[in-house]
Amino acid sequence: MGLLTDRQIQSASHRSTDYFLSDGEGLYLRVRATRKMWMLRYKQDGREVRLGLGRYPFVSLAVARVCRSLAH
């Protein structure tokens, strides 16, 4: 179940401070001053793990969702 659309991601503006756009189930887009990066947050052995999936648009929304489903 994704919450983001490609249009929302494209229109996310870069700011001086980082912010996040959630797609649900641990997948989110980290918007930094110079780039947008896909991140996945999940638990392994009771510890929280954050995994970088790649830069947007090199890693598309569809590919990031596939990676999320493979991790769960």
C-alpha angles and dihedrals in degrees: 000000000000124000100186128078126206090245091057090051094048092049095048104116125220115248135185090253126051121253135177137231113201124216093181136253093059098308117122142157116236109209112202132177092268108021149013117239132189114229132184123203119196141146125254121179089347094305127110115244126192117202125190111222099186144276124305125264092024087060107042127212090255093052092047090053091051090052090050092052091049091053093053 
